[in-house]
Amino acid sequence: MDPAMLAGIILIIGILVLIAIGAPIAIAIGLPSVVALIAVIGFEPAVFVSAQQMFTGANSFSLLAIPFFVLAGQLMNTGGVAARLIDAAKVLVGRMPGSLAQTNVVANALFGSVSGAAVASAAAVGGILGPRQRKEGYDPAFAAAVNVASAPSGMLIPPSNTLIVYSLVSSTSVATLFAAGYGPGLVWMLACVVMVWLAAKRNPALVGSDNGAARGELTLATALRTLLAAVPAVFMMVIVIGGLVAGFFTATESAVIAVVYSLVLGFIYRQLTVKKLPAVILSATRTTAVVLLLIAVSGVLGWVLAYATIPQFIATALLGVSSSPIIVLLLMMLALLVVGMFMDPTPAILIFTPIFLPVALELGVDPIHFGLMITFNLCLGTITPPVGVILFVGARVGRMKVEPVIRRLLPFYVPLVIGLLLIVFVPQISMFIPNLLGMSSE
């Protein structure tokens, strides 16, 4: 058998089997990659190449941004930022039917815009709003579903660790990806806003007594004080993202600034103490270790994929199905929707970007635009069983079993899939800000 074909067979079967039996994703990627290498180049060369590729995969200066952004998110989650962003969101959408649910949607987007942590956002925002929603008589499954559906906007609105990973794999600019993330992030948020509004109108029992009228007593002075209290938290987005896009500092430097700013803000709000810091740092370290191990083993995977010419084979197969870019893009998006149901976004991007990006480039798709397509698509997987991490976190925070939450979550997939199609076929949603700022795709 041809060595490249043998490597490809071992790789595909090994990854599928290990994922099916519930092995950690890093093991499911790394072990078959090493076995495939041993089968085609021998034990000693395979060990050497594996170690070399793991080191090379993780040896990137831009990757330093990930642990710092993760730490900044943890500091903000502990430091009282979430509560102030929720109060600001309540001012913005407090007069709408289902105002607490709308607040949940907007607060998740705001929290994501300063932390980039979708799971942390679901935990923080859901934990604060959940008791208030129960007091208003919300259907608990619906309240949890709203929190779950809206949390992934934080993976699109910068800063976003997922976009940093895509930048590494695709050799594209982090700053340009961050600028491109606002459009898709707003599309995700608006899809959830519309769905909550429709649900509250059609079935008022879902939102209990929260018809928005009770927020009418909010005075202009109170609203302004609430918004001003949230300005320091939101201003971090201006400093970090504005400085990065303007070219004042790199992604890694902006992440360090985010950590310092979050630390100072937490102490000013008196929610963060020195005693809490070890637990915050430990939590951030665990998250970072998982992500960086995935990136390291993906270096071995990438070498095997290139050796087995799997990207070229898939590109030829997809382009052979149809000459229509629309059909080919739809096939790729469908494949990624299925992949996202079984795999977290980070390993999915590490595995499938080298496979699908050459096809997209062949079709004339901008790599920045394609990165937002992939990220938006895989965000759907984070709220979809069986793996959907945000789904399980949101259900746990809402004190609900997963099954009733899924039933209330189903209607949200309709506007979100429509949003995905808009992102795919209306490039300007992603590219408007980068084009406006004259930013390059490289």
Secondary structure as a PSIPRED ss2 file (coil, helix, strand):
# PSIPRED VFORMAT (PSIPRED V4.0)

   1 M C   1.000  0.000  0.000
   2 D C   1.000  0.000  0.000
   3 P H   0.000  1.000  0.000
   4 A H   0.000  1.000  0.000
   5 M H   0.000  1.000  0.000
   6 L H   0.000  1.000  0.000
   7 A H   0.000  1.000  0.000
   8 G H   0.000  1.000  0.000
   9 I H   0.000  1.000  0.000
  10 I H   0.000  1.000  0.000
  11 L H   0.000  1.000  0.000
  12 I H   0.000  1.000  0.000
  13 I H   0.000  1.000  0.000
  14 G H   0.000  1.000  0.000
  15 I H   0.000  1.000  0.000
  16 L H   0.000  1.000  0.000
  17 V H   0.000  1.000  0.000
  18 L H   0.000  1.000  0.000
  19 I H   0.000  1.000  0.000
  20 A H   0.000  1.000  0.000
  21 I C   1.000  0.000  0.000
  22 G C   1.000  0.000  0.000
  23 A C   1.000  0.000  0.000
  24 P C   1.000  0.000  0.000
  25 I H   0.000  1.000  0.000
  26 A H   0.000  1.000  0.000
  27 I H   0.000  1.000  0.000
  28 A H   0.000  1.000  0.000
  29 I H   0.000  1.000  0.000
  30 G H   0.000  1.000  0.000
  31 L H   0.000  1.000  0.000
  32 P H   0.000  1.000  0.000
  33 S H   0.000  1.000  0.000
  34 V H   0.000  1.000  0.000
  35 V H   0.000  1.000  0.000
  36 A H   0.000  1.000  0.000
  37 L H   0.000  1.000  0.000
  38 I H   0.000  1.000  0.000
  39 A H   0.000  1.000  0.000
  40 V H   0.000  1.000  0.000
  41 I H   0.000  1.000  0.000
  42 G C   1.000  0.000  0.000
  43 F H   0.000  1.000  0.000
  44 E H   0.000  1.000  0.000
  45 P H   0.000  1.000  0.000
  46 A H   0.000  1.000  0.000
  47 V H   0.000  1.000  0.000
  48 F H   0.000  1.000  0.000
  49 V H   0.000  1.000  0.000
  50 S H   0.000  1.000  0.000
  51 A H   0.000  1.000  0.000
  52 Q H   0.000  1.000  0.000
  53 Q H   0.000  1.000  0.000
  54 M H   0.000  1.000  0.000
  55 F H   0.000  1.000  0.000
  56 T H   0.000  1.000  0.000
  57 G H   0.000  1.000  0.000
  58 A H   0.000  1.000  0.000
  59 N C   1.000  0.000  0.000
  60 S C   1.000  0.000  0.000
  61 F H   0.000  1.000  0.000
  62 S H   0.000  1.000  0.000
  63 L H   0.000  1.000  0.000
  64 L H   0.000  1.000  0.000
  65 A H   0.000  1.000  0.000
  66 I H   0.000  1.000  0.000
  67 P H   0.000  1.000  0.000
  68 F H   0.000  1.000  0.000
  69 F H   0.000  1.000  0.000
  70 V H   0.000  1.000  0.000
  71 L H   0.000  1.000  0.000
  72 A H   0.000  1.000  0.000
  73 G H   0.000  1.000  0.000
  74 Q H   0.000  1.000  0.000
  75 L H   0.000  1.000  0.000
  76 M H   0.000  1.000  0.000
  77 N H   0.000  1.000  0.000
  78 T H   0.000  1.000  0.000
  79 G C   1.000  0.000  0.000
  80 G C   1.000  0.000  0.000
  81 V H   0.000  1.000  0.000
  82 A H   0.000  1.000  0.000
  83 A H   0.000  1.000  0.000
  84 R H   0.000  1.000  0.000
  85 L H   0.000  1.000  0.000
  86 I H   0.000  1.000  0.000
  87 D H   0.000  1.000  0.000
  88 A H   0.000  1.000  0.000
  89 A H   0.000  1.000  0.000
  90 K H   0.000  1.000  0.000
  91 V H   0.000  1.000  0.000
  92 L H   0.000  1.000  0.000
  93 V H   0.000  1.000  0.000
  94 G C   1.000  0.000  0.000
  95 R C   1.000  0.000  0.000
  96 M C   1.000  0.000  0.000
  97 P C   1.000  0.000  0.000
  98 G C   1.000  0.000  0.000
  99 S H   0.000  1.000  0.000
 100 L H   0.000  1.000  0.000
 101 A H   0.000  1.000  0.000
 102 Q H   0.000  1.000  0.000
 103 T H   0.000  1.000  0.000
 104 N H   0.000  1.000  0.000
 105 V H   0.000  1.000  0.000
 106 V H   0.000  1.000  0.000
 107 A H   0.000  1.000  0.000
 108 N H   0.000  1.000  0.000
 109 A H   0.000  1.000  0.000
 110 L H   0.000  1.000  0.000
 111 F H   0.000  1.000  0.000
 112 G H   0.000  1.000  0.000
 113 S H   0.000  1.000  0.000
 114 V H   0.000  1.000  0.000
 115 S H   0.000  1.000  0.000
 116 G C   1.000  0.000  0.000
 117 A C   1.000  0.000  0.000
 118 A H   0.000  1.000  0.000
 119 V H   0.000  1.000  0.000
 120 A H   0.000  1.000  0.000
 121 S H   0.000  1.000  0.000
 122 A H   0.000  1.000  0.000
 123 A H   0.000  1.000  0.000
 124 A H   0.000  1.000  0.000
 125 V H   0.000  1.000  0.000
 126 G H   0.000  1.000  0.000
 127 G H   0.000  1.000  0.000
 128 I H   0.000  1.000  0.000
 129 L H   0.000  1.000  0.000
 130 G H   0.000  1.000  0.000
 131 P H   0.000  1.000  0.000
 132 R H   0.000  1.000  0.000
 133 Q H   0.000  1.000  0.000
 134 R H   0.000  1.000  0.000
 135 K H   0.000  1.000  0.000
 136 E C   1.000  0.000  0.000
 137 G C   1.000  0.000  0.000
 138 Y C   1.000  0.000  0.000
 139 D C   1.000  0.000  0.000
 140 P H   0.000  1.000  0.000
 141 A H   0.000  1.000  0.000
 142 F H   0.000  1.000  0.000
 143 A H   0.000  1.000  0.000
 144 A H   0.000  1.000  0.000
 145 A H   0.000  1.000  0.000
 146 V H   0.000  1.000  0.000
 147 N H   0.000  1.000  0.000
 148 V H   0.000  1.000  0.000
 149 A H   0.000  1.000  0.000
 150 S H   0.000  1.000  0.000
 151 A C   1.000  0.000  0.000
 152 P C   1.000  0.000  0.000
 153 S H   0.000  1.000  0.000
 154 G H   0.000  1.000  0.000
 155 M H   0.000  1.000  0.000
 156 L H   0.000  1.000  0.000
 157 I C   1.000  0.000  0.000
 158 P C   1.000  0.000  0.000
 159 P C   1.000  0.000  0.000
 160 S C   1.000  0.000  0.000
 161 N H   0.000  1.000  0.000
 162 T H   0.000  1.000  0.000
 163 L H   0.000  1.000  0.000
 164 I H   0.000  1.000  0.000
 165 V H   0.000  1.000  0.000
 166 Y H   0.000  1.000  0.000
 167 S H   0.000  1.000  0.000
 168 L H   0.000  1.000  0.000
 169 V H   0.000  1.000  0.000
 170 S H   0.000  1.000  0.000
 171 S C   1.000  0.000  0.000
 172 T C   1.000  0.000  0.000
 173 S C   1.000  0.000  0.000
 174 V H   0.000  1.000  0.000
 175 A H   0.000  1.000  0.000
 176 T H   0.000  1.000  0.000
 177 L H   0.000  1.000  0.000
 178 F H   0.000  1.000  0.000
 179 A H   0.000  1.000  0.000
 180 A H   0.000  1.000  0.000
 181 G H   0.000  1.000  0.000
 182 Y H   0.000  1.000  0.000
 183 G H   0.000  1.000  0.000
 184 P H   0.000  1.000  0.000
 185 G H   0.000  1.000  0.000
 186 L H   0.000  1.000  0.000
 187 V H   0.000  1.000  0.000
 188 W H   0.000  1.000  0.000
 189 M H   0.000  1.000  0.000
 190 L H   0.000  1.000  0.000
 191 A H   0.000  1.000  0.000
 192 C H   0.000  1.000  0.000
 193 V H   0.000  1.000  0.000
 194 V H   0.000  1.000  0.000
 195 M H   0.000  1.000  0.000
 196 V H   0.000  1.000  0.000
 197 W H   0.000  1.000  0.000
 198 L H   0.000  1.000  0.000
 199 A H   0.000  1.000  0.000
 200 A H   0.000  1.000  0.000
 201 K H   0.000  1.000  0.000
 202 R H   0.000  1.000  0.000
 203 N C   1.000  0.000  0.000
 204 P H   0.000  1.000  0.000
 205 A H   0.000  1.000  0.000
 206 L H   0.000  1.000  0.000
 207 V H   0.000  1.000  0.000
 208 G C   1.000  0.000  0.000
 209 S C   1.000  0.000  0.000
 210 D C   1.000  0.000  0.000
 211 N C   1.000  0.000  0.000
 212 G C   1.000  0.000  0.000
 213 A H   0.000  1.000  0.000
 214 A H   0.000  1.000  0.000
 215 R H   0.000  1.000  0.000
 216 G H   0.000  1.000  0.000
 217 E H   0.000  1.000  0.000
 218 L C   1.000  0.000  0.000
 219 T C   1.000  0.000  0.000
 220 L H   0.000  1.000  0.000
 221 A H   0.000  1.000  0.000
 222 T H   0.000  1.000  0.000
 223 A H   0.000  1.000  0.000
 224 L H   0.000  1.000  0.000
 225 R H   0.000  1.000  0.000
 226 T H   0.000  1.000  0.000
 227 L H   0.000  1.000  0.000
 228 L H   0.000  1.000  0.000
 229 A H   0.000  1.000  0.000
 230 A H   0.000  1.000  0.000
 231 V H   0.000  1.000  0.000
 232 P H   0.000  1.000  0.000
 233 A H   0.000  1.000  0.000
 234 V H   0.000  1.000  0.000
 235 F H   0.000  1.000  0.000
 236 M H   0.000  1.000  0.000
 237 M H   0.000  1.000  0.000
 238 V H   0.000  1.000  0.000
 239 I H   0.000  1.000  0.000
 240 V H   0.000  1.000  0.000
 241 I H   0.000  1.000  0.000
 242 G H   0.000  1.000  0.000
 243 G H   0.000  1.000  0.000
 244 L H   0.000  1.000  0.000
 245 V H   0.000  1.000  0.000
 246 A H   0.000  1.000  0.000
 247 G C   1.000  0.000  0.000
 248 F C   1.000  0.000  0.000
 249 F C   1.000  0.000  0.000
 250 T C   1.000  0.000  0.000
 251 A H   0.000  1.000  0.000
 252 T H   0.000  1.000  0.000
 253 E H   0.000  1.000  0.000
 254 S H   0.000  1.000  0.000
 255 A H   0.000  1.000  0.000
 256 V H   0.000  1.000  0.000
 257 I H   0.000  1.000  0.000
 258 A H   0.000  1.000  0.000
 259 V H   0.000  1.000  0.000
 260 V H   0.000  1.000  0.000
 261 Y H   0.000  1.000  0.000
 262 S H   0.000  1.000  0.000
 263 L H   0.000  1.000  0.000
 264 V H   0.000  1.000  0.000
 265 L H   0.000  1.000  0.000
 266 G H   0.000  1.000  0.000
 267 F H   0.000  1.000  0.000
 268 I H   0.000  1.000  0.000
 269 Y C   1.000  0.000  0.000
 270 R C   1.000  0.000  0.000
 271 Q C   1.000  0.000  0.000
 272 L C   1.000  0.000  0.000
 273 T C   1.000  0.000  0.000
 274 V H   0.000  1.000  0.000
 275 K H   0.000  1.000  0.000
 276 K H   0.000  1.000  0.000
 277 L H   0.000  1.000  0.000
 278 P H   0.000  1.000  0.000
 279 A H   0.000  1.000  0.000
 280 V H   0.000  1.000  0.000
 281 I H   0.000  1.000  0.000
 282 L H   0.000  1.000  0.000
 283 S H   0.000  1.000  0.000
 284 A H   0.000  1.000  0.000
 285 T H   0.000  1.000  0.000
 286 R H   0.000  1.000  0.000
 287 T H   0.000  1.000  0.000
 288 T H   0.000  1.000  0.000
 289 A H   0.000  1.000  0.000
 290 V H   0.000  1.000  0.000
 291 V H   0.000  1.000  0.000
 292 L H   0.000  1.000  0.000
 293 L H   0.000  1.000  0.000
 294 L H   0.000  1.000  0.000
 295 I H   0.000  1.000  0.000
 296 A H   0.000  1.000  0.000
 297 V H   0.000  1.000  0.000
 298 S H   0.000  1.000  0.000
 299 G H   0.000  1.000  0.000
 300 V H   0.000  1.000  0.000
 301 L H   0.000  1.000  0.000
 302 G H   0.000  1.000  0.000
 303 W H   0.000  1.000  0.000
 304 V H   0.000  1.000  0.000
 305 L H   0.000  1.000  0.000
 306 A H   0.000  1.000  0.000
 307 Y H   0.000  1.000  0.000
 308 A C   1.000  0.000  0.000
 309 T C   1.000  0.000  0.000
 310 I H   0.000  1.000  0.000
 311 P H   0.000  1.000  0.000
 312 Q H   0.000  1.000  0.000
 313 F H   0.000  1.000  0.000
 314 I H   0.000  1.000  0.000
 315 A H   0.000  1.000  0.000
 316 T H   0.000  1.000  0.000
 317 A H   0.000  1.000  0.000
 318 L H   0.000  1.000  0.000
 319 L H   0.000  1.000  0.000
 320 G H   0.000  1.000  0.000
 321 V H   0.000  1.000  0.000
 322 S C   1.000  0.000  0.000
 323 S C   1.000  0.000  0.000
 324 S C   1.000  0.000  0.000
 325 P H   0.000  1.000  0.000
 326 I H   0.000  1.000  0.000
 327 I H   0.000  1.000  0.000
 328 V H   0.000  1.000  0.000
 329 L H   0.000  1.000  0.000
 330 L H   0.000  1.000  0.000
 331 L H   0.000  1.000  0.000
 332 M H   0.000  1.000  0.000
 333 M H   0.000  1.000  0.000
 334 L H   0.000  1.000  0.000
 335 A H   0.000  1.000  0.000
 336 L H   0.000  1.000  0.000
 337 L H   0.000  1.000  0.000
 338 V H   0.000  1.000  0.000
 339 V H   0.000  1.000  0.000
 340 G H   0.000  1.000  0.000
 341 M C   1.000  0.000  0.000
 342 F C   1.000  0.000  0.000
 343 M C   1.000  0.000  0.000
 344 D C   1.000  0.000  0.000
 345 P H   0.000  1.000  0.000
 346 T H   0.000  1.000  0.000
 347 P H   0.000  1.000  0.000
 348 A H   0.000  1.000  0.000
 349 I H   0.000  1.000  0.000
 350 L H   0.000  1.000  0.000
 351 I H   0.000  1.000  0.000
 352 F H   0.000  1.000  0.000
 353 T H   0.000  1.000  0.000
 354 P H   0.000  1.000  0.000
 355 I H   0.000  1.000  0.000
 356 F H   0.000  1.000  0.000
 357 L H   0.000  1.000  0.000
 358 P H   0.000  1.000  0.000
 359 V H   0.000  1.000  0.000
 360 A H   0.000  1.000  0.000
 361 L H   0.000  1.000  0.000
 362 E H   0.000  1.000  0.000
 363 L C   1.000  0.000  0.000
 364 G C   1.000  0.000  0.000
 365 V C   1.000  0.000  0.000
 366 D C   1.000  0.000  0.000
 367 P H   0.000  1.000  0.000
 368 I H   0.000  1.000  0.000
 369 H H   0.000  1.000  0.000
 370 F H   0.000  1.000  0.000
 371 G H   0.000  1.000  0.000
 372 L H   0.000  1.000  0.000
 373 M H   0.000  1.000  0.000
 374 I H   0.000  1.000  0.000
 375 T H   0.000  1.000  0.000
 376 F H   0.000  1.000  0.000
 377 N H   0.000  1.000  0.000
 378 L H   0.000  1.000  0.000
 379 C H   0.000  1.000  0.000
 380 L H   0.000  1.000  0.000
 381 G H   0.000  1.000  0.000
 382 T C   1.000  0.000  0.000
 383 I C   1.000  0.000  0.000
 384 T C   1.000  0.000  0.000
 385 P C   1.000  0.000  0.000
 386 P C   1.000  0.000  0.000
 387 V C   1.000  0.000  0.000
 388 G C   1.000  0.000  0.000
 389 V H   0.000  1.000  0.000
 390 I H   0.000  1.000  0.000
 391 L H   0.000  1.000  0.000
 392 F H   0.000  1.000  0.000
 393 V H   0.000  1.000  0.000
 394 G H   0.000  1.000  0.000
 395 A H   0.000  1.000  0.000
 396 R H   0.000  1.000  0.000
 397 V H   0.000  1.000  0.000
 398 G C   1.000  0.000  0.000
 399 R C   1.000  0.000  0.000
 400 M C   1.000  0.000  0.000
 401 K C   1.000  0.000  0.000
 402 V H   0.000  1.000  0.000
 403 E H   0.000  1.000  0.000
 404 P H   0.000  1.000  0.000
 405 V H   0.000  1.000  0.000
 406 I H   0.000  1.000  0.000
 407 R H   0.000  1.000  0.000
 408 R H   0.000  1.000  0.000
 409 L H   0.000  1.000  0.000
 410 L H   0.000  1.000  0.000
 411 P H   0.000  1.000  0.000
 412 F H   0.000  1.000  0.000
 413 Y H   0.000  1.000  0.000
 414 V H   0.000  1.000  0.000
 415 P H   0.000  1.000  0.000
 416 L H   0.000  1.000  0.000
 417 V H   0.000  1.000  0.000
 418 I H   0.000  1.000  0.000
 419 G H   0.000  1.000  0.000
 420 L H   0.000  1.000  0.000
 421 L H   0.000  1.000  0.000
 422 L H   0.000  1.000  0.000
 423 I H   0.000  1.000  0.000
 424 V H   0.000  1.000  0.000
 425 F H   0.000  1.000  0.000
 426 V C   1.000  0.000  0.000
 427 P C   1.000  0.000  0.000
 428 Q H   0.000  1.000  0.000
 429 I H   0.000  1.000  0.000
 430 S H   0.000  1.000  0.000
 431 M H   0.000  1.000  0.000
 432 F H   0.000  1.000  0.000
 433 I H   0.000  1.000  0.000
 434 P H   0.000  1.000  0.000
 435 N H   0.000  1.000  0.000
 436 L H   0.000  1.000  0.000
 437 L C   1.000  0.000  0.000
 438 G C   1.000  0.000  0.000
 439 M C   1.000  0.000  0.000
 440 S C   1.000  0.000  0.000
 441 S C   1.000  0.000  0.000
 442 E C   1.000  0.000  0.000
